[in-house]
Amino acid sequence: MKEQVVVIALGGNALGYNYEEQRKAVEGTALIISDLIEEGFKVVLTHGNGPQVGMIQTAMDELNQIYSMYTQVPMPSCVAMSQGYIAFELQRAIKAELEKRNIQKNIVSILTQVGVDANDPAFEHPTKPIGRFMSKEEARIMEKQGLKCMEDAGRGYRLTVASPKPKKIIELDVIQRLIDEGDLVIACGGGGIPVAEKGGELEGISAVIDKDFVSALLAKEIGADFLVILTAVEKIAINFGKKNQQWLESMSLDEADAYIKQEQFAPGSMLPKVEAAMEFAASGMNRRALITLLGKAREGLLGKTGTVIYK
């Protein structure tokens, strides 16, 4: 029987808010990923980087404030840094757990660039705050330099970047070859390093790509059987938090579309996950997307829990 290929999209918040939290969180993640491999699934990992890239961007900005000889680091480079150190911890922890189970498997991380359209409308309306908090005066200086800032929850001003849709995974061929060879691949970390073609070359773009949308794109391109988007709840609910709240075991694309029109899913949390799941499910008759908790991924893939989105 052919191994089922599963793309697992880990959330950045699930990886902790500092280095110590991350190491502990990754050890728990390694147990769950190893369970899936032992179950016979061929796993491909993606992950978020919200807390981590914010920590890196803030540290680099603060360094620039203290020592002027250290210039500010562009957002694409900060994403690349976060990809590297998160993947290193994932590789280390998963490898150790697999060896305890006498499972021999190569674990490979790919520093992944993701192409976006430089004319994406998202660039006209940046929505993602990043980096350190600034005063209103500092924000004005940044804006005079052509950067955009926004006030963030009454805590100060922050640089703000766009979140364009992913169009192309640059290292896709390499990722595919490694998967075909049976390796566990970690790719598209933090949504990927955003790049756009300018003058025949790829150039880093100051943006943040949604990791669930790029996970859906990766799952489509490699012909995965499942896309698993991990979140803070075991199942999706409609009428969430109300007396008539209902947990869903499954949704067809038509049902999901109807719920979106009813504004059942919060724009900043569940809505993009559902939309990404729908994009993958729509790409083939036998493709399923699962939304559930990290600790329930195995049970969800075995049909015991979670919410499945299908065509």
TORKOL-4160 file (C-alpha; in steps of 0.2 Angstrom, whole numbers, padded with zeros to 4 digits, m for minus):
311
<pt num="1" X="0000" Y="0000" Z="0000"/>
<pt num="2" X="0007" Y="0017" Z="m0005"/>
<pt num="3" X="0012" Y="0028" Z="0010"/>
<pt num="4" X="0000" Y="0043" Z="0012"/>
<pt num="5" X="0009" Y="0060" Z="0011"/>
<pt num="6" X="0004" Y="0072" Z="0025"/>
<pt num="7" X="0008" Y="0090" Z="0026"/>
<pt num="8" X="0008" Y="0095" Z="0044"/>
<pt num="9" X="0007" Y="0114" Z="0047"/>
<pt num="10" X="0013" Y="0118" Z="0065"/>
<pt num="11" X="0009" Y="0135" Z="0072"/>
<pt num="12" X="0022" Y="0147" Z="0077"/>
<pt num="13" X="0014" Y="0150" Z="0094"/>
<pt num="14" X="0014" Y="0131" Z="0097"/>
<pt num="15" X="0033" Y="0132" Z="0097"/>
<pt num="16" X="0035" Y="0144" Z="0112"/>
<pt num="17" X="0039" Y="0162" Z="0114"/>
<pt num="18" X="0057" Y="0161" Z="0119"/>
<pt num="19" X="0071" Y="0148" Z="0117"/>
<pt num="20" X="0068" Y="0138" Z="0132"/>
<pt num="21" X="0049" Y="0137" Z="0129"/>
<pt num="22" X="0053" Y="0132" Z="0111"/>
<pt num="23" X="0065" Y="0117" Z="0116"/>
<pt num="24" X="0052" Y="0110" Z="0127"/>
<pt num="25" X="0038" Y="0113" Z="0115"/>
<pt num="26" X="0048" Y="0104" Z="0101"/>
<pt num="27" X="0051" Y="0089" Z="0111"/>
<pt num="28" X="0032" Y="0086" Z="0113"/>
<pt num="29" X="0030" Y="0089" Z="0094"/>
<pt num="30" X="0044" Y="0076" Z="0091"/>
<pt num="31" X="0034" Y="0063" Z="0100"/>
<pt num="32" X="0018" Y="0067" Z="0089"/>
<pt num="33" X="0027" Y="0067" Z="0073"/>
<pt num="34" X="0036" Y="0051" Z="0077"/>
<pt num="35" X="0019" Y="0043" Z="0081"/>
<pt num="36" X="0013" Y="0048" Z="0063"/>
<pt num="37" X="0029" Y="0041" Z="0055"/>
<pt num="38" X="0027" Y="0025" Z="0065"/>
<pt num="39" X="0009" Y="0024" Z="0059"/>
<pt num="40" X="0015" Y="0023" Z="0041"/>
<pt num="41" X="0012" Y="0041" Z="0036"/>
<pt num="42" X="0025" Y="0050" Z="0025"/>
<pt num="43" X="0027" Y="0067" Z="0034"/>
<pt num="44" X="0031" Y="0084" Z="0027"/>
<pt num="45" X="0033" Y="0098" Z="0040"/>
<pt num="46" X="0029" Y="0117" Z="0039"/>
<pt num="47" X="0029" Y="0129" Z="0053"/>
<pt num="48" X="0024" Y="0147" Z="0058"/>
<pt num="49" X="0036" Y="0159" Z="0066"/>
<pt num="50" X="0026" Y="0173" Z="0072"/>
<pt num="51" X="0034" Y="0175" Z="0090"/>
<pt num="52" X="0051" Y="0169" Z="0084"/>
<pt num="53" X="0053" Y="0181" Z="0069"/>
<pt num="54" X="0046" Y="0195" Z="0080"/>
<pt num="55" X="0059" Y="0191" Z="0093"/>
<pt num="56" X="0073" Y="0192" Z="0080"/>
<pt num="57" X="0067" Y="0208" Z="0072"/>
<pt num="58" X="0065" Y="0216" Z="0089"/>
<pt num="59" X="0083" Y="0211" Z="0094"/>
<pt num="60" X="0090" Y="0217" Z="0077"/>
<pt num="61" X="0081" Y="0234" Z="0079"/>
<pt num="62" X="0087" Y="0236" Z="0097"/>
<pt num="63" X="0105" Y="0232" Z="0092"/>
<pt num="64" X="0104" Y="0245" Z="0079"/>
<pt num="65" X="0098" Y="0258" Z="0092"/>
<pt num="66" X="0113" Y="0254" Z="0103"/>
<pt num="67" X="0126" Y="0252" Z="0091"/>
<pt num="68" X="0124" Y="0262" Z="0075"/>
<pt num="69" X="0137" Y="0252" Z="0066"/>
<pt num="70" X="0125" Y="0237" Z="0065"/>
<pt num="71" X="0112" Y="0242" Z="0052"/>
<pt num="72" X="0094" Y="0236" Z="0052"/>
<pt num="73" X="0091" Y="0218" Z="0045"/>
<pt num="74" X="0078" Y="0216" Z="0031"/>
<pt num="75" X="0062" Y="0206" Z="0035"/>
<pt num="76" X="0066" Y="0192" Z="0023"/>
<pt num="77" X="0083" Y="0189" Z="0031"/>
<pt num="78" X="0074" Y="0189" Z="0048"/>
<pt num="79" X="0062" Y="0176" Z="0041"/>
<pt num="80" X="0077" Y="0166" Z="0035"/>
<pt num="81" X="0085" Y="0166" Z="0052"/>
<pt num="82" X="0069" Y="0160" Z="0060"/>
<pt num="83" X="0068" Y="0146" Z="0048"/>
<pt num="84" X="0085" Y="0140" Z="0052"/>
<pt num="85" X="0085" Y="0140" Z="0071"/>
<pt num="86" X="0067" Y="0133" Z="0072"/>
<pt num="87" X="0071" Y="0119" Z="0059"/>
<pt num="88" X="0087" Y="0115" Z="0069"/>
<pt num="89" X="0077" Y="0111" Z="0085"/>
<pt num="90" X="0064" Y="0101" Z="0075"/>
<pt num="91" X="0077" Y="0091" Z="0067"/>
<pt num="92" X="0087" Y="0087" Z="0083"/>
<pt num="93" X="0071" Y="0082" Z="0093"/>
<pt num="94" X="0063" Y="0072" Z="0080"/>
<pt num="95" X="0079" Y="0063" Z="0075"/>
<pt num="96" X="0082" Y="0058" Z="0094"/>
<pt num="97" X="0064" Y="0052" Z="0096"/>
<pt num="98" X="0065" Y="0041" Z="0080"/>
<pt num="99" X="0082" Y="0034" Z="0085"/>
<pt num="100" X="0074" Y="0029" Z="0102"/>
<pt num="101" X="0061" Y="0019" Z="0092"/>
<pt num="102" X="0074" Y="0011" Z="0080"/>
<pt num="103" X="0067" Y="0021" Z="0065"/>
<pt num="104" X="0081" Y="0026" Z="0053"/>
<pt num="105" X="0075" Y="0042" Z="0043"/>
<pt num="106" X="0084" Y="0057" Z="0036"/>
<pt num="107" X="0077" Y="0074" Z="0042"/>
<pt num="108" X="0081" Y="0088" Z="0030"/>
<pt num="109" X="0077" Y="0107" Z="0032"/>
<pt num="110" X="0076" Y="0117" Z="0016"/>
<pt num="111" X="0078" Y="0136" Z="0017"/>
<pt num="112" X="0063" Y="0140" Z="0007"/>
<pt num="113" X="0060" Y="0155" Z="m0004"/>
<pt num="114" X="0042" Y="0158" Z="m0009"/>
<pt num="115" X="0037" Y="0169" Z="m0024"/>
<pt num="116" X="0024" Y="0182" Z="m0022"/>
<pt num="117" X="0017" Y="0195" Z="m0034"/>
<pt num="118" X="0025" Y="0212" Z="m0032"/>
<pt num="119" X="0009" Y="0220" Z="m0037"/>
<pt num="120" X="m0002" Y="0210" Z="m0025"/>
<pt num="121" X="m0015" Y="0222" Z="m0018"/>
<pt num="122" X="m0010" Y="0217" Z="m0001"/>
<pt num="123" X="0005" Y="0228" Z="m0002"/>
<pt num="124" X="m0007" Y="0243" Z="m0003"/>
<pt num="125" X="m0014" Y="0238" Z="0014"/>
<pt num="126" X="m0001" Y="0231" Z="0025"/>
<pt num="127" X="m0009" Y="0223" Z="0040"/>
<pt num="128" X="0005" Y="0213" Z="0049"/>
<pt num="129" X="0014" Y="0222" Z="0064"/>
<pt num="130" X="0031" Y="0216" Z="0067"/>
<pt num="131" X="0047" Y="0220" Z="0077"/>
<pt num="132" X="0049" Y="0232" Z="0093"/>
<pt num="133" X="0036" Y="0244" Z="0099"/>
<pt num="134" X="0040" Y="0263" Z="0095"/>
<pt num="135" X="0034" Y="0280" Z="0101"/>
<pt num="136" X="0023" Y="0290" Z="0089"/>
<pt num="137" X="0038" Y="0301" Z="0085"/>
<pt num="138" X="0049" Y="0286" Z="0080"/>
<pt num="139" X="0035" Y="0279" Z="0069"/>
<pt num="140" X="0034" Y="0296" Z="0060"/>
<pt num="141" X="0053" Y="0295" Z="0057"/>
<pt num="142" X="0050" Y="0278" Z="0050"/>
<pt num="143" X="0036" Y="0283" Z="0039"/>
<pt num="144" X="0047" Y="0298" Z="0032"/>
<pt num="145" X="0059" Y="0284" Z="0026"/>
<pt num="146" X="0045" Y="0276" Z="0016"/>
<pt num="147" X="0040" Y="0263" Z="0029"/>
<pt num="148" X="0023" Y="0260" Z="0036"/>
<pt num="149" X="0018" Y="0259" Z="0054"/>
<pt num="150" X="0002" Y="0256" Z="0064"/>
<pt num="151" X="m0003" Y="0258" Z="0082"/>
<pt num="152" X="m0004" Y="0240" Z="0090"/>
<pt num="153" X="m0017" Y="0237" Z="0104"/>
<pt num="154" X="m0013" Y="0253" Z="0114"/>
<pt num="155" X="0005" Y="0247" Z="0117"/>
<pt num="156" X="0014" Y="0258" Z="0104"/>
<pt num="157" X="0018" Y="0259" Z="0086"/>
<pt num="158" X="0026" Y="0245" Z="0076"/>
<pt num="159" X="0032" Y="0243" Z="0058"/>
<pt num="160" X="0018" Y="0235" Z="0047"/>
<pt num="161" X="0021" Y="0224" Z="0032"/>
<pt num="162" X="0009" Y="0216" Z="0019"/>
<pt num="163" X="0003" Y="0198" Z="0019"/>
<pt num="164" X="0003" Y="0193" Z="0000"/>
<pt num="165" X="m0003" Y="0177" Z="m0007"/>
<pt num="166" X="0010" Y="0164" Z="m0011"/>
<pt num="167" X="0012" Y="0160" Z="m0029"/>
<pt num="168" X="0027" Y="0149" Z="m0031"/>
<pt num="169" X="0038" Y="0138" Z="m0020"/>
<pt num="170" X="0056" Y="0141" Z="m0027"/>
<pt num="171" X="0064" Y="0126" Z="m0020"/>
<pt num="172" X="0049" Y="0114" Z="m0025"/>
<pt num="173" X="0059" Y="0102" Z="m0036"/>
<pt num="174" X="0072" Y="0099" Z="m0022"/>
<pt num="175" X="0058" Y="0096" Z="m0009"/>
<pt num="176" X="0050" Y="0084" Z="m0020"/>
<pt num="177" X="0065" Y="0074" Z="m0023"/>
<pt num="178" X="0069" Y="0072" Z="m0005"/>
<pt num="179" X="0051" Y="0067" Z="m0001"/>
<pt num="180" X="0052" Y="0054" Z="m0015"/>
<pt num="181" X="0068" Y="0047" Z="m0007"/>
<pt num="182" X="0058" Y="0045" Z="0009"/>
<pt num="183" X="0066" Y="0059" Z="0019"/>
<pt num="184" X="0056" Y="0069" Z="0032"/>
<pt num="185" X="0057" Y="0087" Z="0025"/>
<pt num="186" X="0055" Y="0103" Z="0034"/>
<pt num="187" X="0051" Y="0117" Z="0022"/>
<pt num="188" X="0042" Y="0134" Z="0020"/>
<pt num="189" X="0045" Y="0139" Z="0038"/>
<pt num="190" X="0036" Y="0155" Z="0043"/>
<pt num="191" X="0027" Y="0155" Z="0027"/>
<pt num="192" X="0043" Y="0155" Z="0017"/>
<pt num="193" X="0055" Y="0169" Z="0013"/>
<pt num="194" X="0045" Y="0181" Z="0002"/>
<pt num="195" X="0053" Y="0185" Z="m0014"/>
<pt num="196" X="0048" Y="0193" Z="m0031"/>
<pt num="197" X="0056" Y="0193" Z="m0048"/>
<pt num="198" X="0064" Y="0210" Z="m0052"/>
<pt num="199" X="0075" Y="0212" Z="m0067"/>
<pt num="200" X="0076" Y="0193" Z="m0070"/>
<pt num="201" X="0082" Y="0190" Z="m0052"/>
<pt num="202" X="0074" Y="0186" Z="m0036"/>
<pt num="203" X="0074" Y="0199" Z="m0023"/>
<pt num="204" X="0068" Y="0198" Z="m0005"/>
<pt num="205" X="0052" Y="0207" Z="m0001"/>
<pt num="206" X="0047" Y="0215" Z="0016"/>
<pt num="207" X="0031" Y="0205" Z="0019"/>
<pt num="208" X="0024" Y="0190" Z="0029"/>
<pt num="209" X="0016" Y="0175" Z="0020"/>
<pt num="210" X="0003" Y="0166" Z="0029"/>
<pt num="211" X="0010" Y="0149" Z="0034"/>
<pt num="212" X="m0007" Y="0140" Z="0031"/>
<pt num="213" X="m0009" Y="0146" Z="0013"/>
<pt num="214" X="0009" Y="0142" Z="0009"/>
<pt num="215" X="0006" Y="0125" Z="0017"/>
<pt num="216" X="m0009" Y="0122" Z="0006"/>
<pt num="217" X="0001" Y="0127" Z="m0009"/>
<pt num="218" X="0015" Y="0115" Z="m0005"/>
<pt num="219" X="0003" Y="0101" Z="m0001"/>
<pt num="220" X="m0005" Y="0104" Z="m0018"/>
<pt num="221" X="0011" Y="0104" Z="m0028"/>
<pt num="222" X="0018" Y="0088" Z="m0020"/>
<pt num="223" X="0002" Y="0079" Z="m0022"/>
<pt num="224" X="m0001" Y="0076" Z="m0004"/>
<pt num="225" X="m0016" Y="0066" Z="0002"/>
<pt num="226" X="m0019" Y="0076" Z="0018"/>
<pt num="227" X="m0016" Y="0094" Z="0024"/>
<pt num="228" X="m0016" Y="0095" Z="0043"/>
<pt num="229" X="m0018" Y="0113" Z="0050"/>
<pt num="230" X="m0015" Y="0113" Z="0069"/>
<pt num="231" X="m0024" Y="0126" Z="0080"/>
<pt num="232" X="m0029" Y="0129" Z="0098"/>
<pt num="233" X="m0046" Y="0119" Z="0097"/>
<pt num="234" X="m0049" Y="0100" Z="0093"/>
<pt num="235" X="m0063" Y="0104" Z="0081"/>
<pt num="236" X="m0070" Y="0119" Z="0071"/>
<pt num="237" X="m0086" Y="0126" Z="0079"/>
<pt num="238" X="m0100" Y="0136" Z="0072"/>
<pt num="239" X="m0109" Y="0149" Z="0083"/>
<pt num="240" X="m0093" Y="0149" Z="0093"/>
<pt num="241" X="m0096" Y="0154" Z="0111"/>
<pt num="242" X="m0115" Y="0154" Z="0110"/>
<pt num="243" X="m0128" Y="0143" Z="0118"/>
<pt num="244" X="m0131" Y="0135" Z="0101"/>
<pt num="245" X="m0112" Y="0132" Z="0098"/>
<pt num="246" X="m0110" Y="0116" Z="0087"/>
<pt num="247" X="m0093" Y="0107" Z="0084"/>
<pt num="248" X="m0091" Y="0100" Z="0067"/>
<pt num="249" X="m0084" Y="0083" Z="0062"/>
<pt num="250" X="m0083" Y="0088" Z="0043"/>
<pt num="251" X="m0088" Y="0101" Z="0031"/>
<pt num="252" X="m0090" Y="0100" Z="0012"/>
<pt num="253" X="m0083" Y="0115" Z="0002"/>
<pt num="254" X="m0101" Y="0121" Z="m0001"/>
<pt num="255" X="m0105" Y="0120" Z="0018"/>
<pt num="256" X="m0088" Y="0129" Z="0022"/>
<pt num="257" X="m0092" Y="0143" Z="0009"/>
<pt num="258" X="m0110" Y="0145" Z="0017"/>
<pt num="259" X="m0102" Y="0147" Z="0034"/>
<pt num="260" X="m0090" Y="0160" Z="0028"/>
<pt num="261" X="m0104" Y="0170" Z="0021"/>
<pt num="262" X="m0112" Y="0169" Z="0038"/>
<pt num="263" X="m0096" Y="0176" Z="0046"/>
<pt num="264" X="m0095" Y="0161" Z="0057"/>
<pt num="265" X="m0076" Y="0161" Z="0057"/>
<pt num="266" X="m0065" Y="0175" Z="0065"/>
<pt num="267" X="m0055" Y="0184" Z="0051"/>
<pt num="268" X="m0039" Y="0184" Z="0062"/>
<pt num="269" X="m0039" Y="0166" Z="0068"/>
<pt num="270" X="m0050" Y="0153" Z="0061"/>
<pt num="271" X="m0055" Y="0160" Z="0044"/>
<pt num="272" X="m0038" Y="0159" Z="0035"/>
<pt num="273" X="m0036" Y="0141" Z="0041"/>
<pt num="274" X="m0053" Y="0137" Z="0034"/>
<pt num="275" X="m0049" Y="0146" Z="0018"/>
<pt num="276" X="m0032" Y="0137" Z="0016"/>
<pt num="277" X="m0040" Y="0120" Z="0020"/>
<pt num="278" X="m0053" Y="0124" Z="0006"/>
<pt num="279" X="m0040" Y="0128" Z="m0007"/>
<pt num="280" X="m0031" Y="0111" Z="m0004"/>
<pt num="281" X="m0047" Y="0101" Z="m0003"/>
<pt num="282" X="m0053" Y="0109" Z="m0020"/>
<pt num="283" X="m0037" Y="0104" Z="m0029"/>
<pt num="284" X="m0042" Y="0085" Z="m0030"/>
<pt num="285" X="m0056" Y="0073" Z="m0026"/>
<pt num="286" X="m0046" Y="0062" Z="m0014"/>
<pt num="287" X="m0038" Y="0077" Z="m0005"/>
<pt num="288" X="m0043" Y="0080" Z="0013"/>
<pt num="289" X="m0039" Y="0094" Z="0025"/>
<pt num="290" X="m0040" Y="0092" Z="0043"/>
<pt num="291" X="m0040" Y="0105" Z="0057"/>
<pt num="292" X="m0037" Y="0100" Z="0075"/>
<pt num="293" X="m0025" Y="0101" Z="0090"/>
<pt num="294" X="m0007" Y="0095" Z="0088"/>
<pt num="295" X="m0010" Y="0082" Z="0101"/>
<pt num="296" X="m0025" Y="0075" Z="0091"/>
<pt num="297" X="m0016" Y="0074" Z="0074"/>
<pt num="298" X="m0014" Y="0055" Z="0074"/>
<pt num="299" X="m0032" Y="0052" Z="0080"/>
<pt num="300" X="m0038" Y="0065" Z="0067"/>
<pt num="301" X="m0029" Y="0056" Z="0053"/>
<pt num="302" X="m0037" Y="0040" Z="0058"/>
<pt num="303" X="m0054" Y="0048" Z="0057"/>
<pt num="304" X="m0057" Y="0049" Z="0076"/>
<pt num="305" X="m0058" Y="0068" Z="0079"/>
<pt num="306" X="m0055" Y="0085" Z="0071"/>
<pt num="307" X="m0064" Y="0093" Z="0057"/>
<pt num="308" X="m0061" Y="0087" Z="0040"/>
<pt num="309" X="m0064" Y="0098" Z="0025"/>
<pt num="310" X="m0068" Y="0089" Z="0008"/>
<pt num="311" X="m0073" Y="0092" Z="m0010"/>
